[in-house]
Amino acid sequence: MKEDKVDCYKCKFYYVTWDRNFPKGCRAFQFKGRTMPSLEVKRASGQECLRYIPK
């Protein structure tokens, strides 16, 4: 079974911040970081992002 990867660039909640230290953000989870938000969600919960909504 093929597992679909979440592409933050195609997500409604993804945005680019003005903060040089934390350039990638997620409005759904209200955080910003250095890596893609979907990777942070996977690392923290062990699951793919459940809030992903295509643009």
C-alpha positions as CSV (number, residue, x, y, z in Angstrom):
1,M,0.0,0.0,0.0
2,K,1.4,3.4,-1.0
3,E,1.5,6.0,1.7
4,D,0.9,9.6,0.5
5,K,3.3,12.2,1.9
6,V,1.9,15.5,3.0
7,D,3.2,18.4,0.9
8,C,3.0,21.6,3.0
9,Y,3.5,23.7,-0.1
10,K,0.1,22.6,-1.3
11,C,-1.6,23.0,2.1
12,K,-4.1,25.7,2.8
13,F,-2.5,26.3,6.3
14,Y,1.2,26.6,5.2
15,Y,2.8,30.1,5.1
16,V,6.2,31.7,4.9
17,T,7.1,33.8,7.9
18,W,9.3,36.9,8.1
19,D,11.3,35.4,10.9
20,R,14.7,34.3,9.5
21,N,15.2,31.8,12.3
22,F,11.8,30.1,11.8
23,P,10.8,30.6,8.1
24,K,8.1,28.0,7.8
25,G,4.7,28.2,9.5
26,C,1.5,26.3,10.0
27,R,-1.7,28.2,10.7
28,A,-3.6,25.1,11.7
29,F,-1.3,24.2,14.6
30,Q,-0.2,27.8,15.2
31,F,3.6,27.3,15.1
32,K,6.6,28.1,13.0
33,G,9.9,26.3,12.6
34,R,13.0,25.7,10.6
35,T,11.7,22.5,8.9
36,M,8.5,21.8,7.1
37,P,5.5,21.7,9.5
38,S,4.5,18.2,8.4
39,L,7.9,16.9,9.5
40,E,7.5,18.4,12.9
41,V,4.0,16.9,13.3
42,K,5.3,13.5,12.2
43,R,8.2,13.8,14.7
44,A,6.0,14.8,17.6
45,S,3.0,12.5,17.0
46,G,4.3,9.7,14.8
47,Q,1.4,10.3,12.4
48,E,1.1,12.2,9.1
49,C,-0.5,15.6,9.5
50,L,-4.3,15.2,10.0
51,R,-5.1,18.9,9.3
52,Y,-3.8,18.9,5.7
53,I,-6.3,20.6,3.3
54,P,-5.2,21.1,-0.3
55,K,-5.3,24.8,-1.5
